[in-house]
Structure formats: C-alpha cells, structure tokens
Amino acid sequence: MFELILVIFILAMLGYQALPRFWVSESVCLYKLRSKLLESNDALTLLYAKHMVSSQRVDVSLILEDLTNRQDPHCFFEYRQDRLLAHIGQQTLGFVIDPKDFSSKPKIYCSLSNELCRSFWGKKLKK
C-alpha cells in the first residue's frame, strides 16, 4: 500500500511540473500564430490597396508562403484545400477564407463557438 501511495505521489509531482510547461508552450504558440496571421492580414491589405491604385495583378502566393513557413513542427499554419489550418500541438484549428479565390481582400476567420478559436483570439465566452 505504501509503495502504491509513493508511486501516485511521484506521478502527481511529475504531472504538476509538466502541466505549466504545456500550458505556457500552448499560449506561446497561440501568440506566435495570432501575430503571424495579423501580420499576413496587414500584408494582404497593403497588397489589395496597391492593386486598387495601380491595377496590377494580385499575387498572394508570397504572403501564403510566408504564413505557412514551418519553423516549429508543433506550431504552424498549413494551407490546404482552400482552408488555412493552424496546428497547435496536437490540436488543429480551421480558418475559413472568404472569398476562396482571393478575388478581393479575403476575410480569414474561425468560428468563435470553438473553444480553441476563442483562445486563439483571446476571447472569452460571455453568458
């Protein structure tokens, strides 16, 4: 019985040490991805403003390439099948891009009914 209690105590202490690291790394990942998305959104705004002034063709491939550049295998964006996916550890958050063909400045959003989306944007559900 004593050995069982000792093992449970050791596992609890290890869990107590590991939990804050996981939470902090998820928070850091959310911050990095949110910053990257907002930076890309600013670049898209500038690109479409230049398009309106000079009537040049809009090429969003460089912005998407920069956004989906993987630096951390556990925290990155991926553009697949007209959707933007944020990989946060073991979780995936899908973003909708409207319009999908980038014919005008796209609106990139996720459903705030999703808890991970609310965490991504730093929102809390109000009742």
N, C-alpha and C positions, 0 to 999 in steps of 0.2 A: 504494500500500500504506500509506504514511504517513497519507494522508487517511482511509482506512478505519479505521485504528487510532485516529486522533484522534476520529472520529465515535463509535466504540464507547466510547471513554473518556468522552466528553461525555455520552452516553446513560447510561452506568453511574453517573456522578456525579449526574445528574438523578434517576435511579431511587433512588439511595442517599438523596437528600434527600427524595423523596416517600414512600418506604416508611414511615418512622416516623410521618409525619403521618397516613397512612391507618390504621396500627395504633392510634395514640392516639385518633383520632376514632371508630374502631370500639369501643375499650374504653370511651370516654366514653359512647357510645350505649348499650352493654350496661349500663353502670352506671345511666344515667338510666331505661332501660326496666325494669330489675330493681327500682329504687326505686319507680317508678310502680306496678308490679304489686304489690309488697309493701304499698304504701300503700292500694291498692284492696282488697287482701285484708283488711287491717285494717278498712277501712270496711264490707266485707261482713260480717265477724264481728260488728261492732257493730250493724249493721242486723238481722241474724238474732237477736242477743241481745235487741234491743228487741222484735222480733216475738214471741219466746217469752214475754216478760214481759207485753206489752200486747195480744197477738193482733191487731196491726194488719197490714194487707196489706203485703207486701214489694214494694217497687218499686226494682229495681236499675238502672233506666234512667239515673239521675243518676250513679251510680258508673261505669257503662259509658261514658257520655258524657264524663266527666272523664278516664277511662282512654284513650279514643280521640281525645282532643283533640290535633290535629296542630299542633305548634309548629315542628317541623323536618321538611321534606319527605323527608329521608333516614333519619329515625329516629323511628318512630311505631308505635302499635298500631292495628289495624283489627279491628272485629268484623263478621264476615261468615259467614252460613250456620251459625250456632251454633258458630263457631270464632273464637278470638282469634288474630290474626296479628301478629307483630312484624316490622316492616320495618327491617332493619339494613343501610343502604347498599343494595347490590344483592341482598342475601340476605333470605330470608323464613323465619321460624321459626313453625311452627304449634303452638298450645296447645290442648289438649283441655279442655273444660269439662264437668264431670260433677256433678250432673245438668244436662242442657242446658236444661231448663225452669225452672231456679232454684227448684224446689220446696223445696229445702233448701240450706243453705250449700254453694256449689259448690267443688269441688276443681279448681284450674286447674294443669295440668301439661303438660310436654312430655317426649318420650322421651329419656332420658339416653344412649341409643345414638347419638343425633345429636350430632355434634361441636359444632355451634352451640348446642345446648341446654346441653351441658356448659359451654361458655364463658359462656353467659347466667347460669348459676347459680354459676360459678366453681369448677366441679368438674373433677377430672382423672380420666381413666380408669385404674383400678388393674388391673394384670395379675396 
